[in-house]
């Protein structure tokens, strides 16, 4: 897998999807030495199930561990520290990682209980937990989801979990964006596998999951987050830490430079319509056999529109395979290409859908 690539896989079985993307990325070759200590860093910010959009599905870690162990890698560790105010041990139990670690015979480390030392992160001193520094190859397993302060949390921000709680508090006092960027000059991001199955619409604690049914892998954390921002309907400039990390040499911040390779086609699936904000946005959609990734892009786009913009929409927006070959005024996705105006893509990004809707409302 090249540094500028993003691999995307769609499906319903997270463990199988993780194994497939690891094979396609030639992850074993990227790691090399079988004796290396390999860390898996999920997002377990709170003690809530992955289905609510806040935490990394444990099946993803399970699929990767199976792949690694089959390829002779046995020095594995799962490490994470929940946010200040939550207990990592509770998150391990509630989210299924303690059971996973026992079953796979993998070490489980709570970084809230770890020692830490300060490191020079290109001009900013940041304390990083000893367990994270002891890893030779880090696999970052973030959730692509919204955040109440930074708008997006994905690969770069997920590394806050390798900090002691006192440093997490300091990050907030510094405004998050600058310290997140500097942290990633020292934090390892050797391989990134993003849980894009059902990340939350706009809040890191979950509660409004948007079903997209995909995982995607990257090696450049900045490019990863820039592409993720676009999928959620944001311009990269709206997420300051992405540009700051690029200036510090962490990676490339232009999503147009990503070589995106889809390993399969988006699945037609029953579109989840939970309560809350996502249910409110669904009232603007006329869905017929839509793929979850395309539907998610439309939900993300609608969430970025204000009340005036939503009020200018003329009727519900058609989306899905049920509209193939049909006529209409305005639709989203390749399946509505017969309409007078249609947002192309299979699936389009949230940013593309947002621009399209604003241009036709």
N, C-alpha and C positions, 0 to 999 in steps of 0.2 A: 504494500500500500504506500503510495506516494504522499509526501507531506501536504500537498495541496488538494488531496482527494477527500471527498465525503461519500461514504458508502451508506446506502439506505436500504433497509429491508422492511417489508410489510408482513403482517401476520397476526395470529391470535395466540400463539404459543411463545411466550417470552424466552424460555430456555432454548427452544429450537432456533429462534431468531438470533439469539446471542451466539450460539454455536456456528450458525451459518455465516454470520458476518465476521466472526473470528477466523474461520477458514478462508474466506474470501480476502481478508486483509493479510493473510499469512502471518498471523500474530506470533506464532511460535518462532518464525524466522526473525521477526522484529526483536524478540526478546533475546534469542541466542542461547547463551550459557544456561544450562539446566539448573545450575546451582544458585542462580540469582534469586534474591528475596523479592517476591512479587506482591505488591499491595493492591487491594481492591477498595476503592473509596466511594461508597454509595452516598446518597443524600438521605439522611435520617434526621432531618431537622426537628421533627416532632414524632410523638408516638401515635401515628395514624396510619391506617392501611394504605397501600399504594393506590388502590382503586379510588381514593378520595383526591388524588392529584398532587400530593405533597412529597411522597417518598419513593425511592427506587424499588421497583419490583424485585423481590428476592430471587425470583426465578431467573432473572437476567444474570445475577451473580452465580447462580447454580449452573447455568449453561456454560458460562465462561470457565468456572472451576472444573467442570467435566472435560471441557476442551483442553485446558492446561494440564490436568492430571493425565489424560490420555497421551499427551505429548511429552510426558516425563518431567513436568514441572510440579514439584511437591513442596517447595518452600513458599507457602502462600499465607497471606494474612489479610483479614478484613479489618479496616480501621475507620473509625468515625467518631465524631463528637457532636451531639445535638446542640441546638442553640441554647444560649443562656436562659435558664428558667425551665428547661426540660431535662430529663434524665436519660442519658444514652442507654443505660442498662434496660430501662423500660422500653425504649425504642427498639433495642435488639430483640427483646421478647415479643413485643406487640407486632413488630413487622416481620418476624420469622427468621431473623438472622442468627439468633442463638441456636435454634434447631438446625438451621442450615450448616453452621459451623461444626456442630457435633456430627451431623451425618457425613459431611465431607472431610472431617478431621482437619479443619482449617483453624488457625489461631484467630481469635477475635479480640481486638484491642479497643478499649474506650479511651479516646484521646483526652476526655475530660479528666481522667485520672493519671495522665501521662506527665512526665517532666518535659520541660521545654528550654530552649536556649535562643538568644537573639542572634539574628543573621543580618548582614548588610544586603538589603534587597534593592540594589541600585540607588542608593541615596536615602533609603528609609530603613531604620532598624525595626525588624519584626521578629517576634518570638514564634518559633515553629516547634511542634512537638517532636521529641526524640524518635518516636516510632516511625514517623513519616520520613525523617531524614535517614533512617536505617534501611529504607526500601531501595532496591536497585532498579526496579521498574514499577512505575505506578500506573494503574488502570483507573482512570477517573470515570465514575458511573453517576453522572448528574441526572436530574430530571429537568427537562425543558418546560419551564413554567413561568408564570408571572411573579412579580415581586412588588410589594407595596411601596418600596423606596427606590429601587433601581430599575423597575419595570420588568426586567428579565433576570432570571437566574439560570445559569447553565454551567459550562465547564469552569470558567474562571472563578466565579463566585463560590462554586462548590468546595473550593480548597480552603474556605474559612473553617471547615471541619477539622483541619490539621493544626488549628491554633488552640492554645489554652483559653479558657473563658475570659480571663482578664484582657487578653489581646483582642478577643471578639468585641468586648465592650469598648475598647479604645478605637477599633475600626469604626464603630458607629459615631463616636465623638469626632472622628476625622472626616465623616461624610461618606464613607464606604468606597466611593469610586476610586480615589487615588490609592488608598492602601490595598484594595483588591488588585489593581494593576501592578503595584510594586511586589506584592506577595508572589505573583506568578512569575517573577524573574528568578525565584528560588524554588518554588513548588514544582514538583515533577508532574508533567502531563505527557507521559510516554505514549499512552494510548487512551482514547476517549470513546466511550460507548454511551450514548445519550438515550435515556429512557424517554421516548416521545410517545408513549402509549396513551397516556391520559393526564398530562400535566395540567395544573390549575390555570384558569383563565388569567388571574391577576393577583394571586395571593399565595405566598410561600407556604402557608399552613394548610392549603387544600380546602376543599369544600365545594368548588365549582370546576370539576374536571372536564376537560375537553377531549373527547375520544378521537385520537388520530391514528392509532394502530400501527406505529412504526418505531424502529430503532434506527439511529444513525451513528456512524463511527467517523472519527477524525483523528489526526495526529497533531494538528495545529489548534490550540485552544482558542486563539483569537479568531481565526477563520471559522471555527466551529460556532462560536457565539455570534459572530456577525451573520452567519447563515441562519442560525436559530432565530435571531431577532427578526430577520426578514420573513421567516415562516410565520411569526406571530404578528406580523403587520407593522413592525417598527422599522424606522430608518436607523442605520447604525449610529448616526450622530445623536440619537435620542438616548443611547446607552453610553454615557461618557467613559466608563472604564474600558470599553472595547478600544476606543481610539487611544486612550492613555497607555494601555498595554502594548498596542502596536508601536507607539513612539518609543517605548522602553525596549523594543526589540523582541518581544515575546512571540509575535507572529504577525500574520497578515490580516488586516481588518476590512478588506474589500470582498464582499460575498461573490462578486462577479468573477473573482479569480479562483473560485472553488471549482474543481472538476467533480461534479456530482454524478455518481454512478448508482443507479437503482438496480438492485439484485433481483427484483421481481416486480410485479404490478400491484398497485393498491388493491386491497380486497373490497369487494362489495360486502357490506356487513350491516347488520341492524344498527342504526345510528342511536347512540345513547343520548337520552334527553333528561338529564337529572334536573333537580329543582334549582332554584336560585337564579343567578344572572344568565346562565346558559339557557335555561328554559325561557326567560324573557326574550332573549335574542332570537330563539328559535321561531318566534311568532312572525318574523320577517322572512322566513324561508319556506319554500314549497319543495319538499324533498321527495324524490322518487328513485329508490335504489341507488342512493349516493354512496360512494366510497368514503370511509371515515376520514381519510386524510384531506380530501377535497372539502368535505363538510366542515372539518376543523378550520381550514383556511378561511372559510366564509364566516364562521363564528368569530375567529380572531379579528377579521376585518370589521365586522359589525360592532365589535366591542370597542374599536378605536374611533367610531363615529359618534358625534355628539347628537343631542336630541333633535336639533334643527336638521342635521343631515339625515338622520333616520326618518324624520317626518317628510322629507322630500322624496323618499323612495316611493315609486308608483307600483303599489301592489307587492305581493310576495315574490321573492327571488327564486326562480326555478334552478334546481341543481340535481344531478344524478343521471344514471343510465336510462331511466325511464323517459328521458327527454330526447334520446337519440332519434334523429330523423324528423323531429317535430319543429314547428315554427313558433316563434314568439317574439317579444320585443327585447327582453334583456335576460340573460342567463349567465351562470358561472360554471366554468369547466368545459373541457373538450366535448363533453356529451351534448352541450347546448350550442354547438358551432353552427347549427342551422338557424339560430335566432338572428334578429336584426343586429343586435349587439351582444357579443359574448366574450367573457374573459377567458382567454386560452389557457392551456396547461392541464396536466394530468399527473398530479394535482398542481394547481397554481399555488404560489406562496400567499400568505396573508397580506403581504405588502402589495403584491400584484392585484389582488382582489380589492383591496382598499383603494388603490389608485383608480381602478376601473369604476368602482361604485361612485366615487367622488366625481369622476369625470362624466357620469351619466345620471346624476341626480340633480 
